[in-house]
Amino acid sequence: MDSFLLRKKRKLSPQADDLHDDDEPTEVKLALLSSLHPSIDQETLLESLLAHDGSVSEASLALKSSDRVKKLRGGMGAQISLKHFATVSQEHNGGGASQPQKKKLLSRKGATLHLYDPADVAEHTPCTIIHDFLPRQEANDLLKELLAEAESFEKHTFKLFDNVVSSPHTSGFYVESYEETVAQKADYLYNGARLSDVRRLTPQLAKVKPKVQEAVNAEIQNRIKTRYPGGRKLKHQSPGPWVPNAAFVNCYDGPQESVGWHSDQMTYLGPRAVIGSISLGVTREFRVRRIVPRETDTSAPEDADAAGQIAIHLPHNSLLVMHAEMQEEWKHCIAAAQSIDPHPVSGNRRINITYRDYRASMHPRHTPRCECGIPGVLRVAQRKKENFGKYFWMCHAGNVPGKEGCSFFQWARFDDDGNPIYTTKPT
C-alpha cells in the first residue's frame, strides 16, 4: 500500500515524461502505447515493447516509423519483421542519416513471443526456418502419401512417474533399407522398449531426403559463421556433414493433439545433434524456451516460464532446422490449440517429418549397459547449474510399463568433435 501511495501521480494524458518511467509495470506501459497507437493490437504493441527493452518512447517511435505493421489473425500470413521495431531513425535523435540500431530481443518471464519472420526465428531461437521449401506439387504429393501411411500409425505407451501414459499423437518410424528395419527392431530401444513397427522410407520420403540434407547442411554452415563465437562450431558438435538416415513421422489429428515440453533423445544422435523437421498440412504452433537451471534445489517443479516462451508458427511446406544448441539448452513442444484453420488436403491434420542422423559410433553395441543388461540412455544435466550441460548414461528400463529400472549412472565423455570416449572397449 505504501509503495502505491508514494508512487508519482500519473498525468491524465501520455506526455513525453511519462514515456521514460522504467519502474512501471508492463500493463501500464501497454496502456500508454495503446493510447498512442489505438489501431494496433496488444500483441504487436508487446512485441515492440520487448524489442526495445521496455522503453515506451523507443517502442512508440519505432511503431510510428513503420507504416507496414500487419498482424496475423489466425493462420499463416505476412508479419513485419521485429527488426523494423528495433530500428529508430537518426532523425528522431537530432537528424542525420538513418542508422539502424539493432537491439537484442529476449523473451520475458511469463510471456509468449510469437515469431513468423525467418530472420526473427534465426535471431532469437536455436532454429532456422525455410518457408515454401518444396515445389507445391511435391509437397502435396508427400502430404498425401503420409496421410495414407498415418492411417496405420499408433500411439506409443510409456511410463511417466510410475503411471502408464500414451503419446498424445500417433507416429511412425522410417529407415532406408530392409536390413536397417531388422537392426532397429533387434538392437535399438525407444523409451526403454523395442519398436515393433519399423518401416522403409516411402518413395516420397526418399525423394525429399537429399533436398533436406542439402538445405540443413547449408543452414548449419551459415549458423556457424553468423551465430557462433568466432565463427566456429560448438564444442562436441560434429565437423562432418549431416547425413539423415532415419525419420520419425508424426500425425497431429485436430487442435488438441499435442506434445509436451521435452528435449529430443540424444542416445543414437550423440551430443549437439541437428534435426531437420518438415511440416505439412495444418499450421501449428511450435514453442521453444531456454532452460534455466536452478542453483541447488531440484525438488521444486521446473518453472516453464522462467525465461518466457517463443512461439514459431509452422505453416504447410516449411522446413525447420533445430540447431546444435537445441537439445542441450532448450526445450520445445507442440502446443494444443483452441482452433485451427483446416488445410485443403489434410483437413484438421498436421504431418511432421523429423529427419535424423544416427551416428555409427552411438550404436547400442558400443554404449554402456546398465545392471539390467540393456544399453543405457544418454541424457544431459539440465536442472542444476553446477552440472549443467554435462552428459551421462542411465538405466532405460524404468520407462517400460511393468518394468523397474536400476540405479545405473555413469558420466559420459566426448571429444571436441562429439566422438564418444568409452571407458570400456566396444564389443
Secondary structure, 3 states (H helix, E strand, C coil): CHHHHHCCCCCCCCCCHHHHCCCCCHHHHHHHHHHHCCCCCHHHHHHHHHHCCCCHHHHHHHHHHCCCCCCCCCCCCCCCCHHHCCCCCHHHHCCCCCCCCCCCCCCCCCCEEEECCHHHHHHHCCEEEECCCCCHHHHHHHHHHHHHHHCCCECCEEEECCEEEECCCEEEEEECCHHHHHHHHHHCCECCECCCCEEECCHHHHHHHHHHHHHHHHHHHHHHHHHCHHHCCCCCCCCCCCCCCEEEEEEEECCCCCEEEECCCCCCCCCCCCEEEEEEECCEEEEEEECCCECCCCCCCCCCCCCCEEEEEECCCEEEEECCCHHHHEEEEECCCCCCCCECCCECEEEEEEEECCCHHHCCCCCCECCCCCECEEEECCCEHHHCCCEEEECCHHHCCCCCCCCCEEECCECCCCCECCCCCCC
